[in-house]
């Protein structure tokens, strides 16, 4: 996986198909918009998603 091309990070012991960590949103509106796009929220600034 190319982390830079996808703008994501992978946790330790990550395997193909696991969720990846996405950068925090820049605005509150971005954070709210992610809820409808399939992101898995841990907190408003920390979320994960499947590729």
Buried (B, 14 or more C-beta within 10 A) or exposed (E): EEEEEEEBEBEEEEEEEEBBBBEEBEEEEEBEEBEEEEBEEEEBEEBBBEE
